[in-house]
Amino acid sequence: MDEAKFVTVEYFPWLEEVRAQIARSMLESFGIDAQLLRTTLTNTLTFWETGQIYIELVVNEKDAARAREILSAQFDRQEAEQGYKEQDEKK
């Protein structure tokens, strides 16, 4: 039996949990199984926890490239839409 290897495709600050949930749901709508994991950032030199909590979006290694492509396209579109809104507000 093959054991699946999971990789992180995106990190989110813990305050952006809703954004992380949306990204996970979006990947699942494309048929990619995804999970969210909470992680605390650790300084690798001193092994002290910094207290910075992040949410990792993980997928099966075989789906990682496609997942990154989907996320990149989605977040680029959202940033563009936000830019258009800001330009409209300045007018």
N, C-alpha and C positions, 0 to 999 in steps of 0.2 A: 504494500500500500504506500503510495506517495504521500509525503507530508507536505502540505502547502506552506510556502514561505511568504510571509507578509512584509510589505514595505510601506514606509510612510510616503505619501504623495503630497501632503500639505500639513502645515502647522497653523493653528489658530490660537490667539491669546484667549484665555479662559473667559474673558468678557464678551467674546464673539461666538459664544456657544450656538446661538441661533444660526449664524452664518455657517458654522460647521455642520449643523443638522441639515441645512439646505443643501450644502455641497454633497453630503452623504446621500441624501434623497435623490439628488440629480444624477449621481453616478449609478444608483440603483435603478433609476428609470431607463438608463442605457444598458442595463443587464450586468452591471459590475457590482459584485458583493463588496460592501465597504463597512468598516467599523470605526467608531470613535473611541479613542483611548485618552485618558487624562494622564499627563506626565509632568513631573517637576524637574525643571532644569537644574542640572548639577554641574558644578565647576569640575572639569576633569583633572585639573592640576591639584586641587586640594580636596576633592570629593565632598565638598560642603554643598548642601542644597542652597540655592539662591532664593528659593521661595517663589520663583516665577513659574506659574502653572500654565501649561499649554494643553491644547487638545490636538491630538494627532489623528489625522484621517489616514487609515491604512487600508490597503487592498492587496489582493493576491499579486505576487510578483509578475505573473504573466499578463495581468491587466494594467500594470503601472503606467506604461507609456501612453496607453489610450486614455486612462484616467487623467493623467497630467494634461493631455491635449484638450480633453473636455473641460476641465477646470480652468485652464488658461483661456480658452475661448469664452467661457461664461463670464469670468471675472473681468476680462478685457471689455466685454460688452457692457457690463455694469458700470465700469469706470467711465466709459464713453458716455453712457446715458447720464451719469452724474455730472460730467463736464458740460453736457448740453443744458442741463437744468441750471447750473451755476451761470452759464452765459446768458440764459433767458432772464434770470433774476437781476443781472447787472443792467439789462436794457431798460 
